[in-house]
Amino acid sequence: MSFAPAIPVGGIGGLRFLERTDEVQRATHARSPEIQRNIAYFSENISKITTAEELVNDRRLLTVVLGAYGLGDEVDKRAFVQKILEEGVETSDTLGSRLNNQSYIDMTKALRFDREGFSRTGSPSLRDDVISKYLSQSYEIAVGEQDQSLRLALDFKRRGAEIADRGWYAVLGDRPTRAVLETALNIPSDAAGIDIDKQKELFEERALSVLGTRDPSALSDPAIMDKIVSRFLVLEQASNGPNATTPGFTALTLISNAASGFGPFSSQSLFLSSS
């Protein structure tokens, strides 16, 4: 992607910088040639699409639609996407329902290819909504190319409360939202392998311990949202260790390499203790 956001540091400092420069950086991203071409093509052609098959056979349109719902990596799974869109998610026996992936559910409900003659692709409101989502998602992808943790933090601040308001099962089915909460609530990633009801109980218990409530809709409280995001970024940095976006990283590396009489870990400890 041609646009590269400015991110001088990682962690909470990086998030605060992105928040302060949000308007300027998003505007620069929206003006980038690749984004402009994709939006222009989508705006001109989406109303011509009447079936899921037509959509998946137009890679440029499919790229924008999937990108808008955070499913850009699925662009080569045309038959898979087509089946989900055609079946819909109104009954529990459809592929889209069984996936328990909120992004697919939202996209399928928005497009309505499961109802013959009822596709919403000609709707100006759908067009504008997809473009808005595509801009947000593609900006966050650009952030993620430099710092994946910051991408997840931005996504969570944008959608986390909305997802959580649907209940714990929606959280469990939304991979980005779940990833942030797993880290912030100290839930092991292999918990995904246990019974879904047990997973829900685990998230409830940890939320009660960390946030003081079992109710996922509490994420609509800005203070709780900020606490989750802050915990996520701190714990992510702690687990990944210092990196090139960590303040003082260059000096830390020089000390590690040049110090005599101290091993690299000792010199890092000395540097961090004095910073």
C-alpha positions as CSV (number, residue, x, y, z in Angstrom):
1,M,0.0,0.0,0.0
2,S,1.4,3.4,-1.0
3,F,0.3,5.3,2.1
4,A,2.5,4.8,5.2
5,P,1.3,6.4,8.4
6,A,3.7,8.3,10.7
7,I,4.1,6.2,13.9
8,P,7.1,7.5,15.8
9,V,6.7,5.1,18.8
10,G,4.8,2.0,19.7
11,G,2.4,1.1,22.5
12,I,0.3,3.7,24.2
13,G,2.5,6.6,23.0
14,G,2.0,5.5,19.4
15,L,-1.8,5.3,19.9
16,R,-1.9,8.8,21.4
17,F,0.1,10.1,18.5
18,L,-2.3,8.5,16.0
19,E,-5.2,10.0,17.8
20,R,-3.7,13.5,17.8
21,T,-2.9,13.3,14.0
22,D,-6.0,11.2,13.1
23,E,-7.7,13.8,10.8
24,V,-4.6,14.6,8.8
25,Q,-3.3,11.1,8.4
26,R,-6.7,9.7,7.4
27,A,-7.2,12.5,4.8
28,T,-3.7,11.7,3.4
29,H,-4.6,8.1,3.2
30,A,-7.9,8.8,1.4
31,R,-6.1,10.8,-1.2
32,S,-3.6,8.1,-2.1
33,P,-3.9,6.9,-5.7
34,E,-4.6,3.3,-5.0
35,I,-7.5,4.1,-2.6
36,Q,-8.9,6.7,-5.0
37,R,-8.9,4.3,-7.9
38,N,-10.6,1.5,-5.9
39,I,-13.3,3.9,-4.6
40,A,-14.0,5.3,-8.0
41,Y,-14.3,1.9,-9.6
42,F,-16.6,0.7,-6.8
43,S,-18.8,3.8,-7.0
44,E,-19.2,3.4,-10.7
45,N,-19.9,-0.4,-10.8
46,I,-21.4,-1.7,-7.6
47,S,-25.0,-0.8,-8.7
48,K,-24.6,-3.1,-11.7
49,I,-24.1,-6.1,-9.5
50,T,-27.3,-8.1,-8.8
51,T,-26.0,-11.5,-7.6
52,A,-23.2,-12.9,-5.4
53,E,-21.7,-14.7,-8.4
54,E,-21.3,-11.4,-10.2
55,L,-19.7,-9.8,-7.2
56,V,-17.1,-12.5,-6.6
57,N,-16.2,-12.6,-10.3
58,D,-15.2,-8.9,-10.2
59,R,-12.0,-8.9,-8.2
60,R,-11.8,-5.1,-7.8
61,L,-15.3,-4.8,-6.4
62,L,-14.8,-7.9,-4.2
63,T,-11.6,-6.3,-2.9
64,V,-13.4,-3.2,-1.7
65,V,-16.4,-5.1,-0.2
66,L,-14.4,-7.6,1.6
67,G,-11.9,-4.9,2.7
68,A,-14.8,-2.9,4.1
69,Y,-15.7,-5.7,6.5
70,G,-12.2,-6.7,7.5
71,L,-12.1,-9.7,5.3
72,G,-9.6,-8.6,2.7
73,D,-7.5,-11.8,3.1
74,E,-10.5,-13.8,1.8
75,V,-10.4,-12.3,-1.7
76,D,-9.2,-15.5,-3.3
77,K,-11.9,-17.7,-1.7
78,R,-14.5,-16.8,-4.3
79,A,-16.6,-20.0,-4.1
80,F,-16.5,-19.8,-0.3
81,V,-17.6,-16.2,-0.2
82,Q,-20.3,-16.7,-2.8
83,K,-21.8,-19.6,-0.9
84,I,-22.0,-17.6,2.3
85,L,-23.6,-14.6,0.5
86,E,-26.2,-16.7,-1.3
87,E,-27.2,-18.8,1.7
88,G,-27.5,-15.8,4.1
89,V,-27.3,-16.1,7.9
90,E,-31.0,-16.2,8.8
91,T,-30.9,-19.8,9.9
92,S,-28.4,-21.7,12.0
93,D,-27.7,-24.4,9.4
94,T,-26.1,-22.0,6.8
95,L,-22.3,-21.8,6.4
96,G,-22.2,-18.2,7.4
97,S,-24.0,-18.9,10.7
98,R,-21.9,-21.9,11.5
99,L,-18.7,-19.9,11.0
100,N,-19.6,-17.6,14.0
101,N,-17.7,-14.8,12.2
102,Q,-19.3,-11.5,12.9
103,S,-17.7,-9.8,9.9
104,Y,-19.2,-12.3,7.5
105,I,-22.6,-12.0,9.2
106,D,-22.5,-8.2,8.9
107,M,-21.5,-8.2,5.3
108,T,-24.1,-10.8,4.3
109,K,-26.9,-8.9,6.1
110,A,-25.8,-5.7,4.4
111,L,-25.7,-7.0,0.9
112,R,-28.8,-9.3,1.0
113,F,-27.9,-11.6,-1.9
114,D,-29.8,-14.4,-0.1
115,R,-33.1,-12.8,-1.1
116,E,-33.7,-13.0,-4.8
117,G,-34.3,-9.7,-6.4
118,F,-33.6,-7.9,-3.1
119,S,-29.9,-7.1,-3.3
120,R,-29.0,-3.7,-1.8
121,T,-26.1,-3.0,-4.2
122,G,-28.1,-0.3,-5.9
123,S,-28.6,1.6,-2.6
124,P,-26.7,4.9,-2.3
125,S,-26.6,4.4,1.5
126,L,-25.0,1.0,1.1
127,R,-22.5,2.4,-1.3
128,D,-21.5,5.2,1.1
129,D,-21.4,2.8,4.1
130,V,-19.1,0.4,2.3
131,I,-16.8,3.2,1.2
132,S,-16.6,4.6,4.7
133,K,-15.8,1.2,6.1
134,Y,-13.3,0.5,3.4
135,L,-11.4,3.8,4.2
136,S,-11.3,2.9,7.9
137,Q,-10.2,-0.6,7.4
138,S,-7.6,0.2,4.7
139,Y,-6.1,2.9,7.0
140,E,-5.9,0.5,9.8
141,I,-4.2,-2.1,7.6
142,A,-1.6,0.5,6.7
143,V,-1.1,1.1,10.5
144,G,-0.8,-2.6,11.0
145,E,1.9,-3.0,8.4
146,Q,4.0,-1.0,10.8
147,D,2.5,-2.1,14.1
148,Q,-0.1,-4.8,14.3
149,S,-0.9,-4.0,18.0
150,L,-1.9,-0.5,17.1
151,R,-4.0,-1.7,14.2
152,L,-5.9,-3.9,16.7
153,A,-6.2,-1.1,19.2
154,L,-7.7,1.2,16.5
155,D,-10.2,-1.4,15.4
156,F,-11.2,-2.1,18.9
157,K,-11.8,1.6,19.7
158,R,-13.9,1.9,16.5
159,R,-16.0,-1.3,16.7
160,G,-15.4,-2.9,20.1
161,A,-18.4,-1.4,21.9
162,E,-20.7,-2.2,19.0
163,I,-19.6,-5.8,18.9
164,A,-19.7,-6.2,22.7
165,D,-23.2,-4.7,22.9
166,R,-24.4,-7.8,21.0
167,G,-23.2,-10.1,23.8
168,W,-20.3,-12.3,24.5
169,Y,-21.0,-14.7,21.7
170,A,-20.6,-11.9,19.2
171,V,-17.2,-11.0,20.9
172,L,-16.1,-14.6,20.6
173,G,-16.9,-14.7,16.9
174,D,-15.1,-11.4,16.1
175,R,-11.4,-12.2,15.8
176,P,-9.9,-8.7,16.2
177,T,-12.2,-7.8,19.2
178,R,-11.5,-11.1,20.8
179,A,-7.7,-10.8,20.3
180,V,-7.7,-7.5,22.2
181,L,-9.9,-8.8,25.0
182,E,-7.9,-12.0,25.3
183,T,-4.7,-10.1,26.0
184,A,-6.3,-7.4,28.2
185,L,-8.1,-9.9,30.3
186,N,-5.2,-12.4,30.4
187,I,-7.1,-15.2,28.7
188,P,-4.9,-17.8,26.9
189,S,-5.4,-18.0,23.2
190,D,-5.8,-21.7,23.3
191,A,-9.1,-21.1,25.2
192,A,-10.7,-21.0,21.7
193,G,-10.4,-24.8,21.7
194,I,-12.9,-25.4,24.6
195,D,-16.6,-25.5,24.5
196,I,-18.2,-22.2,23.4
197,D,-20.3,-21.8,26.6
198,K,-17.2,-22.4,28.7
199,Q,-15.4,-19.7,26.7
200,K,-18.2,-17.3,27.5
201,E,-18.0,-18.1,31.2
202,L,-14.2,-17.6,31.1
203,F,-14.5,-14.1,29.5
204,E,-17.3,-13.2,32.0
205,E,-15.1,-14.2,35.0
206,R,-12.1,-12.4,33.8
207,A,-14.1,-9.3,32.9
208,L,-15.5,-9.3,36.4
209,S,-12.0,-9.5,37.9
210,V,-10.4,-6.9,35.7
211,L,-13.3,-4.5,34.9
212,G,-15.7,-5.1,37.8
213,T,-18.5,-6.3,35.6
214,R,-19.6,-9.3,33.6
215,D,-21.6,-7.2,31.2
216,P,-19.9,-6.8,27.8
217,S,-22.0,-3.7,27.0
218,A,-19.9,-1.9,29.7
219,L,-17.4,-1.3,26.9
220,S,-19.5,1.6,25.8
221,D,-18.1,3.4,28.8
222,P,-15.1,5.4,27.5
223,A,-13.2,4.8,30.8
224,I,-13.6,1.0,30.5
225,M,-12.8,1.1,26.8
226,D,-9.6,3.1,27.5
227,K,-8.6,0.7,30.3
228,I,-8.9,-2.3,28.0
229,V,-6.9,-0.7,25.2
230,S,-4.2,0.5,27.6
231,R,-3.9,-2.9,29.2
232,F,-3.8,-4.6,25.8
233,L,-1.0,-2.3,24.5
234,V,1.1,-2.6,27.7
235,L,0.8,-6.4,27.9
236,E,1.5,-6.7,24.1
237,Q,4.7,-4.7,24.5
238,A,5.7,-6.6,27.6
239,S,5.3,-9.9,25.8
240,N,7.1,-8.9,22.6
241,G,9.9,-7.1,24.3
242,P,11.7,-3.9,23.2
243,N,11.6,-3.2,19.5
244,A,12.5,-0.5,17.0
245,T,9.5,1.6,18.0
246,T,10.4,1.4,21.7
247,P,11.7,4.8,23.0
248,G,15.5,4.6,23.5
249,F,15.8,1.4,21.5
250,T,18.8,2.6,19.5
251,A,20.6,3.6,22.6
252,L,19.7,0.4,24.3
253,T,21.2,-1.6,21.4
254,L,24.4,0.4,21.3
255,I,24.9,-0.1,25.0
256,S,24.2,-3.8,24.6
257,N,26.8,-4.1,21.9
258,A,29.5,-1.9,23.3
259,A,29.4,-2.4,27.0
260,S,32.4,-4.2,28.4
261,G,32.0,-6.3,31.5
262,F,28.3,-6.5,31.1
263,G,26.4,-9.1,29.1
264,P,23.7,-7.8,26.7
265,F,20.9,-8.5,29.2
266,S,22.7,-6.7,32.0
267,S,23.3,-3.6,29.9
268,Q,19.6,-3.6,28.9
269,S,18.6,-3.8,32.5
270,L,20.9,-0.9,33.4
271,F,19.6,1.2,30.6
272,L,15.9,0.5,31.3
273,S,16.4,1.1,35.1
274,S,17.8,4.6,34.4
275,S,15.2,5.6,31.8
